[in-house]
Every structure is written in C-alpha cells, then in structure tokens.
Amino acid sequence: MTLSRRTLFSGAAGAAAALAASSLPRIATAKAPLATSHQSGVVRRRVGSLEVTALLDGYLEMTPELFGAPLDEAARLATEQFKGGEPNLSPVNAFLVNLGDRLVLIDTGAANSFGPTLGRLPEALAANGVSPAQIDAILLTHMHPDHIAGVIDANGNAVFPNAEMIVPEADFAYWHDDASMSAAPNAFKPFFKGARLAAKAYEGRTTKISGEADVFGALKAVPLPGHTPGHTGYILNSGDASLFIWGDTVHNATYQLAHPEWGPAFDVDPEMAANSRKRALDMSAADRLLIAGMHMPFPAVGHIATENLGYKFVPAEWPYAL
C-alpha cells in the first residue's frame, strides 16, 4: 500500500468511526516480564548477487584513556553522540559471506578471551541457521584475540572442522616470531600465545596471503598495516556492488571518526596504523564505498562522509523491503 495524504486521512477517519461505534470499553491489561536473555545479533543484506550477514559477538568497553584522548574532548564527543555518562561500548562483529559455492566467515569473535560480554558468535551463527561444519573458510583480518579466539574451543580444538584458515602472511609471521613476543609488553604476550594456539589447531589447512591477493575471486585483500603488521581489509565485489570490510580500521566511531589520529594502545605501529586508517577513510568517502567494520556500531554497515576536519558514519538503512 502506498501511503499518501488521501489514504492517511481516510484511514484515520475510518478508525475514528469504528472507535466511536464501539460500546465496549477497551482496557489494556497485558503484562510481560522484562527480558533478561540475550537476543542474537544477526542482520543479512545483499551485495550484488551475494549475501553478507553481520554477526554480533558482543561488546567491549573502550575508555578515552585507551586512546590517550583528552578527557574534555572525549566527553564533548560522547555528549555530541548522545552518550552522556554511559560506558563507551565498542561492538565486536564478524561477517559471513555466502559466495554461492562456499561460506566464508571473516573473523570469528573473542570466544572467552575478554570476559562475559563477548563470545556469542556461535549463538549468532545458529540463529542464522548455519553450523560450524558448514563453514568452508575462515578469512582473518588479523590475529588479535577478538578476531581469532573463536576458531578454537576451551580445549584448543578446532571449532570449524571443515574450514580452511586464510591469514595475512605478515600477521602470521609476526605472531609466531619469538623476538617480537619477547619485545612486547607483558600485557600483550598472551596475544602471541593465543594466536599460536589457534593457528596450531588448523595446521595443515592454513593458507597465507600477501599484498592485494584475490580470495575466491569475489574478495580482494586490502593491506592496512599498523594496527598489526599484517592487518588487512577485504573488498567484496559482485556486479556493480561492493562492500569494503575494513577490519579494525576504526575501534571506536565516537572518537576516531572525529580524530583519526587517535589510536588504541594496542596498535603495534601507531603511526602506520593512523596512516592506514586515514587512507581507508579517504578511500571510502571519495569512492562512496559501502563499508563494514569489526568495531563499527552493529550491524556495522554504512557509508563514510567527510565532516569538518574529520568524518561521520552514515548507517545503511534496513536492507530488505517488508
């Protein structure tokens, strides 16, 4: 039905007449308890002839201190985004890409590596009607725990029994380098151990890629180093449509779109990461790319526009007509 001024007012007039004609009082008495359980985060959309599903693994809190941000400016940005004094939450997302002949899962969430607010990717997959055995490939943006920990269970066994692991070669080399682990701050040494444990579970079915590699034809790697040495985004192309899944280019949209120079304390090379972030933002805005990010507000798909000296995120509208 097309809503017009005529249909709007004729519908309102009919509703008023029906209400006036009724002699029975209508008293709302329905009651329901407040929901206490988690609702799985799953949103599908088409990219050309292909299907992409955003999957919510959970949330992390990212404080201004994590970014070395001036507290007054961080507070101003939070207020501007209607966040007030609430915790500044950053979602952890993954994306399932249905290429028609295979299912590719881009990143796998945090599992139990960062506490109880995360590790819900298995629920999201199940809500989407997909079992771990159906996943043909795990495509990693990098090997930080909130992206790779979901590939193994609590005993270190592979969660995805039939999946090939595809990982940027520079990232794999870094996390397996003993000298890099020795030089890392103590707080980050477990990241190395976790990456190695996850990779070991897929030994013999791991493929390393480098540069602007093509993955299954439809996906093209976009190196975005700095956050980690091999941090990589992927552009999905189908016909005239495309989607730039940019990994961890932005960890906190409230802060980093206004200040792309602000990076989290766990960037391996902060200056290089800032340059990669600026390049990805500029490319997305100039080319009007549809983007998706592992820490963008769920369902994490939209566009980037320039605003003043920074950028703004314009969320994509609900993808399907009712």
Secondary structure, DSSP 8 states (H G I E B T S, - for coil): ----HHHHHHHHHHHHHHHHH--S------------S----EEEEEETTEEEEEEEEEEEE--GGGGT--HHHHHHHHHHTT-TTS--EEEEEEEEEE-SS-EEEE----TTSS-TT---HHHHHHHTT--GGG--EEE-S---HHHHGGGB-TTS-BS-TT-EEEEEHHHHHHHT-HHHHHHS-GGGHHHHHHHHHHHHHTTTSEEEE-SS-EETTTEEEEE-TTSSTT-EEEEEEETTEEEEE-TTS-S-HHHHTT-TT---TT-SSHHHHHHHHHHHHHHHHHTT--EE-TTSSTT-EEEEEEETTEEEEEE---SS--
